């Protein structure tokens, strides 16, 4: 493999890569070996058809695309290992200049890291907000503990808000039952809004043993395609009605749910825990303010390709969070009257800031020679291990695997960087 390097405008570098006949033939043969089992040719066992037969049947360029991919991954990283000064920020664009049995020529054009002009990243002062814990916050947390200890007692009366009704139900759309629409002895808290539309409200006033047809409409963004926007009828039978009864907030309550003997002591402990949580939150905010100040003071022209990739990462993360809630991106966009391009535009400035932050912090790492050593990895990995269970760096690498090890190293590197920044700046 031979290549030449050319510096282009806009922080781009281009490599003209050429493979001779022998190298290209090896690449095509490798692609054949990898993909031959995908093809069936009469008279040959699957996976044993000679390459020439496959090329005669499907075309002489049958394996070219896979061969190009193989060449790219092999030679691109080989080039980067030699060109230490080239730091790409994204995958390169590939352009095939010429291709035949005689060889391959391609152009690899990549965007490299821009120059970063660091501003002040030492000697800064970051002010933290004053932290207070109000009586209302303590009472709110105490209320949650009280709710956790609630008892549900069966009552002989009509259903009221906040009661729990045990029900049998069977749902149908246009008279046809649908999958997942039937259940027996289901405990439904009235007012929890865990069922669609106003299902729960229609049960208020019913008593044990009574039946009712509940009419509802499925949301247009409902996760099940066949039910979106459909009107449904649920035949409901009330099996029992339970009332939530809360314990008294007194010394007895405190002693039963905690190590404290009095309600006053419990409240003081709750206040301390809220204060600790707020302090951690404020510490994190202060760290973010420090990083923001450093990034703001620095100058760098962020490549648009980095912004594009960060936007795509945001969209993927958003899709994941929607799926966790039983929704999808298409449904969300329809519900909000938006579209994908508008969503991407709305995240573009945040993406630019994230990309700039990455570039600035990476430059500080280089300038201050902050690195993660094997000793750092060993110490962190074995932090909570007993003496006889501590592992060597070789064992750790084998245990974690490459992907997990990279994540572990990046986490340690970020921790070392934040320690450096906090040690060299003032947060109070």
PyMOL commands that set and color helices and strands:
alter all, ss='L'
color gray80, all
select helices_A, chain A and resi 21-38+51-58+64-82+135-148+201-203+225-227+251-257+263-297+304-324+329-336+340-346+348-367+374-381+387-389+393-423
alter helices_A, ss='H'
color red, helices_A
select strands_A, chain A and resi 2-8+12-19+93-100+103-111+125-126+151-154+164-173+176-189+211-217+231-245+426-427
alter strands_A, ss='S'
color yellow, strands_A
deselect
rebuild
show_as cartoon
